[in-house]
Structure formats: C-alpha cells, structure tokens
C-alpha cells in the first residue's frame, strides 16, 4: 500500500461520497445534464480584475506548503516510491484529472513530463510501450478518503512509451487525454514519432493500448478542454508563437472516428498578434480556419508546421498557450508569458450562445486578465474551473511559486505557496464531491540529476465555502 496522509478534521463519508458532475466525475452524467450542472455553479461575470487576499493570509501548513487558515493537506505519490504494480513512481508529475473510481474511491490519472534522452528511462513494461525509447506516460491512483485519513490504495502505470506528457484534459465520456509537448521522433533517436495525444479510459485497470489520436494533429500539444454539451475539443499549443485550436468530431465521444482540426483567427484582423498591446474587456468575434494537413511530414523538424498552415490563412498568434479548462462561460486558457509584462494572460473563448446558436459556430474571444507583474500572477500554467465558479491557476515560474485564484468578481489572490521553491505546480483538479483539491509539484523532468527535486501529489481540504475555490 502506498503512503497515506492523515486528516485532522474527519469528513462525513456519506456527504463526501455524494456524486456531482464537478471535479472530473463527468463520466456518470449525460453531456447535456453535465453542462446544466456546471453552468449552475457560475457566479457573476468576471469584471475588472483586482488584487485581493481571497481566503486570507498564507501560513505554513507543513514543510511543503503554505495555505490559508483552516486548510490542511496530505502528500501522496512521491516519485521513486514503489507502486502497487511494482514499478517505481515516475518523476515529473504534471497534468491530472479526477474521476469516479471503483468501490467508492476517487481515481486520479496523472501525467509524467519525462524529458529524458532516448532510451535513458522507461515507465512500465516495454511490451505495452508506444515507443520503448521514450520514458513518459501516465499513472493511475485509486484514493480512499475516509473518516480521518486519505490514502492511495492502488497505483499503477496506465500509459507508457510516450514523451513529455505535459497536460491534457478529462472528457465527459470518462477518459483522460494525455498530450505530448514535443514533436521529436526518429531523427532524434526515438523509435517512433511524437507530438500526439493519447486517450486513457478512466476505468482501465492496467496499461492501455497506446494509440496516438492522429486526428488531433502533430504539434507541441499542451492542454485541452471538452464542451460537455457538444463534444467539441479545444486545444492549446505551447510555443513562443502558437495557436488555439478546436476539433469538430465526426462522432462526439469517438475521436479516432475522425473530424476537423481548426485554428482560431480574429474576425477582421488577419494574423492578429495577441502577445502584446492587448486590452481587457472587449469581445472579439472570431472565425475558425481548417488545418489541411494535421500531420505534416516536416513536423518533426519544424514543431510549428501545423501552426504555420493556419498563419498563412490569417490565424491569430498567442504566446505559449498552456492551461485550458471548460467553465460556465466557455473555455478558459492561459498564455503563460503573454502580455506587456511577460507575466501571463488569461483568455476566455465563448462559443455561440442563445436560441438557434450553432454548436460549431464562431464565438468570441476575450482577454479577461493580463498580469501587471510577478507579484500578482507569474507564468500561469495549468488551470481548473472550481465547483464554486472560480478559476484556480498553477504558476510555473522562478522564485515564489503559487496557486492563485481568479474569482467571478474579478479578484486575483494567492491560495497556496510552494515552500520548497522548486519547479512548478501542475495538475490541479477537484474530486467528484468538490471538497478535496488535488495537484502536483513537478520536481525534476530528467532522471539521474544530483540531489533530485522530488515530484509529489497533494490533497488539500478545508473551508472552501469562504470563497470561490
């Protein structure tokens, strides 16, 4: 059994096990019902953004984290610790989602952004690996939350032989899509091409067949979000000049059946550069451009080969798109170093709304927030929309690393601080009841370093009702 952490304020088990559509439990609801329940959590529209203290001052809650008063945490899934399947817990914890698990457990599926050279490391059995020369993939953790404790009761490799598994996103049909943040391949010494997304069903109890979702393109994938009502996917690309994409499936819920990959452009402003000189507030009508070749042969040598196709037709350029999540108003996403201060932007894409709206229509793009400096928000990475209508933001920066909240009223505030001052926060997600927040501290992404920074998964709980997270 993996290490456990102790609760100091027992949760009522029956209350905890109430199932809602929030925090990754989408698989047990129809897409239409899920959309209705998610929208019911919405607060007021985000207005002018101001700095605030949210849940109050941060205080050390243990050796790793500072949290607001009343919040507690447990550490789960440290890198190097043996898992239930006999494999050591891999390094480089990154994107993650929570689902309904078996026997009343919470199931986490966690990425590992391993950046090792070809053949330098591996996760799991080479027989199930997509590429035996690549050391990335996903692990699955079954977590029990009971009266007085939280513990991992089972953990195992669920996807292996992939590379630089950074973020991704959960689907309404009960799976995690893990994305590769690289287009390296055979020219770089690997056995197979990379730069794809892979699907891991949440009910898989062992390694899945690692099949690339070719229709989602070959580029520097980061995160994705799925509209639970339509099944449309939205994808980010992490590069200095990158695009915001959507995928229109031929069969919602079945990506391998094919569909159209498109890239966003601002209507009336060809090749609009969103990276600098932007204003918050205006909603810009957009149009969507078809990508003719989603797997261009030059992608391995040119990671922007897909984006350049869109740029030639007028696609908008963003600065390092990372976190992406579905919320009450649409798709929230981050430009990590966008903005005049290079400290990050928070964008919101709204699909068409109202009677007769086309689910595959154009929609609008809005810059909700641009950080004026690192003391307010620094290098936003992963994000998740909370069950209470706020946006929880993971920072990836040098120095003081925080989780920050963005409330529906427009308040940005710190929620947690990394006291170890190492790497980044990532993978934030809520359990199906919305009462426990899980997230990762990434640690090293390359094996064999002296004095390695460990990767950890955290569980945090406390008086959420005091705010919007």
Secondary structure, 3 states (H helix, E strand, C coil): CCCEEECCCCCCHHHHCCCCCCCCCHHHCCHHHHHHHHHCCCCCCCCCCEECCCCCCEEECCCCEEEECCCEEEEECCCCCECCCCCECCCCEEEEEEEECHHHCEEEEEEECCCCCCCCCCCCCHHHCCCCCCCEEEEEEEEEEECCEEEEEEEEEEEEEECCEEEEEECCCCEEEEEECCCCCHHHCCCCCCCCEEEEECCCCCCCCCCECHHHCCCCEEEEEECCCCCCEEEEECCCCECEEEEEECCCCCHHHCEEEEEEEECCECCCECCCCCCCCCEEEEEEEECCCCCCHHHHCCCCHHHHHHHCCCCCEECCEEEEEEECCEEEEEECCCCCCCCCEEEEEECCCCCCCCCCCCCEEEEEEECCCCCCCCCEEEEEECCCCCEEEEECCCCCCEEEEECCCCEEEEEEEECCCCCCEEEEEECCCCCEEEEEECCCCCCCCCCCCCCEEEEEECCHHHCCC
